[in-house]
Amino acid sequence: MTNHNLHPVWSKALGLNPQPAAETPQPAATAVAPSAAADGWHVIRALNPRPGAPVTIRKQFGPQIWVSTTVRPGDPRYPADLQA
C-alpha cells in the first residue's frame, strides 16, 4: 500500500513499499465530466452566500478523513444553485 501524497522519506519511515510511478495521463483523460465532478462534495461555510461568491466544500474519503477546499464560479464542483 502506498499513498501518492506522502513524501518518500515518510513512506520509508512508515515501512510502506513504493510502487513504480504511473504513466502521465493524457489531458483528455484527466478532464472531469461536469455532471460527475461534484459527486461527494458538500458545501460548508456557506451561510447565505451571495451568488458567484467563493464557497468552501468538503468530501469524505474515509472514517474521520475529510478533504476541504474553496471553489470559485467556473469550477465544476461549484454548486449549481449559487451560479450567478
Residue pairs with C-beta under 8 A, 6 or more apart in sequence:
1 16
1 17
2 11
2 16
2 17
2 18
2 19
3 11
3 16
6 14
6 16
8 18
11 18
32 76
33 76
34 76
37 76
37 77
38 76
38 77
38 79
38 80
40 59
40 60
41 57
41 58
41 59
41 77
42 57
42 58
42 59
43 55
43 56
43 57
43 79
44 56
44 57
44 58
44 68
45 55
45 56
46 55
46 56
46 79
46 82
49 55
49 82
51 82
51 83
51 84
52 73
52 82
52 83
52 84
53 82
54 70
54 71
54 72
55 70
55 71
55 78
55 79
55 82
56 68
56 69
56 70
57 68
57 69
57 70
57 71
57 77
57 79
58 66
58 67
58 68
58 69
59 66
59 67
59 68
60 66
61 67
71 77
71 78
72 78
73 82
73 83
73 84
